[in-house]
Amino acid sequence: MSVNTINISGDMTTGEVTTRWPSTKDVFSKHFGSGCFTCPAFGSEPISMACSMHSTDVNMFVNDLIEAAKKDEASKS
């Protein structure tokens, strides 16, 4: 996958994104705190729901996730 074609959306689950692009964990920690990963919903809840629960703009958050994911993709090249 090209770093220019990373498709992350609010409909994807937190687990889908962090498993595929481990660097995105930093984004979750930055916006939601490190306790995010011990939440029972983490892994199965949609990103949009996580953003709603934390009063975070989903578009901004997804853009941050994409920037982090680009780092993972670039390291694979």
HELIX and SHEET records of a PDB file:
HELIX    1   1 VAL A    3  THR A    5  5                                   3    
HELIX    2   2 THR A   14  ARG A   20  1                                   7    
HELIX    3   3 PRO A   22  THR A   24  5                                   3    
HELIX    4   4 LYS A   25  PHE A   32  1                                   8    
HELIX    5   5 SER A   34  THR A   38  5                                   5    
HELIX    6   6 ILE A   47  MET A   53  1                                   7    
HELIX    7   7 VAL A   58  LYS A   76  1                                  19    
END                                                                             
